[in-house]
Amino acid sequence: MKATIGRIVHYHFTNSRGDKKVRPAIVVEAWGDGTDLLNLRVFYDGANDGELGAPGFDWATSVHFLVDGA
């Protein structure tokens, strides 16, 4: 699988309370052949994600792309 612009991917992070979370993100830029680094627009779950979720969405830049099970 390659990450292409417009594709929805899972973004994994740890919130301010130390909880591991997964949220949807849209790929806005992919470097190389779409299997290396990505810029993402991440959609948070408001207050459930701590201060990270305050605006409801945010940027995640230069994120390494990993395929589950790889």
Phi and psi restraints in degrees (value plus and minus 20) as a CYANA .aco file:
   2 LYS   PHI    -137.6   -97.6
   2 LYS   PSI     125.1   165.1
   3 ALA   PHI    -107.2   -67.2
   3 ALA   PSI     101.4   141.4
   4 THR   PHI    -138.9   -98.9
   4 THR   PSI     137.8   177.8
   5 ILE   PHI     -77.0   -37.0
   5 ILE   PSI     110.6   150.6
   6 GLY   PHI      77.0   117.0
   6 GLY   PSI     -35.7     4.3
   7 ARG   PHI     -93.5   -53.5
   7 ARG   PSI     124.2   164.2
   8 ILE   PHI    -112.5   -72.5
   8 ILE   PSI     110.1   150.1
   9 VAL   PHI    -146.5  -106.5
   9 VAL   PSI     148.5   188.5
  10 HIS   PHI    -113.0   -73.0
  10 HIS   PSI     110.0   150.0
  11 TYR   PHI    -128.1   -88.1
  11 TYR   PSI     100.4   140.4
  12 HIS   PHI    -118.9   -78.9
  12 HIS   PSI     114.9   154.9
  13 PHE   PHI    -176.4  -136.4
  13 PHE   PSI     149.3   189.3
  14 THR   PHI    -134.5   -94.5
  14 THR   PSI     106.4   146.4
  15 ASN   PHI    -101.0   -61.0
  15 ASN   PSI    -199.3  -159.3
  16 SER   PHI     -85.1   -45.1
  16 SER   PSI     -39.3     0.7
  17 ARG   PHI    -112.5   -72.5
  17 ARG   PSI     -16.9    23.1
  18 GLY   PHI      65.3   105.3
  18 GLY   PSI     -10.8    29.2
  19 ASP   PHI    -103.5   -63.5
  19 ASP   PSI     113.0   153.0
  20 LYS   PHI    -100.5   -60.5
  20 LYS   PSI     111.8   151.8
  21 LYS   PHI    -151.4  -111.4
  21 LYS   PSI     139.9   179.9
  22 VAL   PHI    -151.8  -111.8
  22 VAL   PSI     109.2   149.2
  23 ARG   PHI    -154.1  -114.1
  23 ARG   PSI     135.4   175.4
  24 PRO   PHI     -93.6   -53.6
  24 PRO   PSI     128.3   168.3
  25 ALA   PHI    -165.8  -125.8
  25 ALA   PSI     125.6   165.6
  26 ILE   PHI    -121.1   -81.1
  26 ILE   PSI     112.5   152.5
  27 VAL   PHI     -93.1   -53.1
  27 VAL   PSI     103.4   143.4
  28 VAL   PHI    -129.3   -89.3
  28 VAL   PSI     -34.9     5.1
  29 GLU   PHI    -178.0  -138.0
  29 GLU   PSI     120.5   160.5
  30 ALA   PHI    -154.4  -114.4
  30 ALA   PSI     110.1   150.1
  31 TRP   PHI    -118.6   -78.6
  31 TRP   PSI     136.2   176.2
  32 GLY   PHI      48.5    88.5
  32 GLY   PSI    -153.8  -113.8
  33 ASP   PHI    -117.9   -77.9
  33 ASP   PSI      -2.5    37.5
  34 GLY   PHI      67.0   107.0
  34 GLY   PSI      -6.2    33.8
  35 THR   PHI    -141.4  -101.4
  35 THR   PSI      -6.7    33.3
  36 ASP   PHI    -137.8   -97.8
  36 ASP   PSI    -112.7   -72.7
  37 LEU   PHI    -128.4   -88.4
  37 LEU   PSI     124.6   164.6
  38 LEU   PHI    -151.3  -111.3
  38 LEU   PSI     130.3   170.3
  39 ASN   PHI    -126.2   -86.2
  39 ASN   PSI     114.4   154.4
  40 LEU   PHI    -148.2  -108.2
  40 LEU   PSI     131.2   171.2
  41 ARG   PHI    -127.4   -87.4
  41 ARG   PSI      90.2   130.2
  42 VAL   PHI    -115.9   -75.9
  42 VAL   PSI     117.2   157.2
  43 PHE   PHI    -127.0   -87.0
  43 PHE   PSI      89.8   129.8
  44 TYR   PHI    -110.2   -70.2
  44 TYR   PSI     146.7   186.7
  45 ASP   PHI    -122.3   -82.3
  45 ASP   PSI      34.0    74.0
  46 GLY   PHI      29.8    69.8
  46 GLY   PSI    -153.3  -113.3
  47 ALA   PHI     -83.9   -43.9
  47 ALA   PSI     -41.1    -1.1
  48 ASN   PHI     -85.4   -45.4
  48 ASN   PSI     -37.4     2.6
  49 ASP   PHI    -126.7   -86.7
  49 ASP   PSI      -3.5    36.5
  50 GLY   PHI      50.1    90.1
  50 GLY   PSI    -177.3  -137.3
  51 GLU   PHI     -86.5   -46.5
  51 GLU   PSI     -38.8     1.2
  52 LEU   PHI     -81.9   -41.9
  52 LEU   PSI     -52.9   -12.9
  53 GLY   PHI    -110.6   -70.6
  53 GLY   PSI     -17.6    22.4
  54 ALA   PHI     -73.3   -33.3
  54 ALA   PSI     -67.6   -27.6
  55 PRO   PHI    -100.4   -60.4
  55 PRO   PSI     -31.4     8.6
  56 GLY   PHI      71.2   111.2
  56 GLY   PSI     -42.2    -2.2
  57 PHE   PHI    -176.4  -136.4
  57 PHE   PSI     139.3   179.3
  58 ASP   PHI    -181.0  -141.0
  58 ASP   PSI     151.8   191.8
  59 TRP   PHI    -113.9   -73.9
  59 TRP   PSI     125.4   165.4
  60 ALA   PHI    -148.6  -108.6
  60 ALA   PSI      97.7   137.7
  61 THR   PHI    -132.4   -92.4
  61 THR   PSI     132.1   172.1
  62 SER   PHI      32.0    72.0
  62 SER   PSI      27.9    67.9
  63 VAL   PHI    -108.8   -68.8
  63 VAL   PSI     112.3   152.3
  64 HIS   PHI     -93.2   -53.2
  64 HIS   PSI     112.9   152.9
  65 PHE   PHI    -109.3   -69.3
  65 PHE   PSI     104.2   144.2
  66 LEU   PHI    -146.3  -106.3
  66 LEU   PSI     118.4   158.4
  67 VAL   PHI    -115.4   -75.4
  67 VAL   PSI     110.1   150.1
  68 ASP   PHI     -75.7   -35.7
  68 ASP   PSI     116.4   156.4
  69 GLY   PHI      63.6   103.6
  69 GLY   PSI     -20.4    19.6
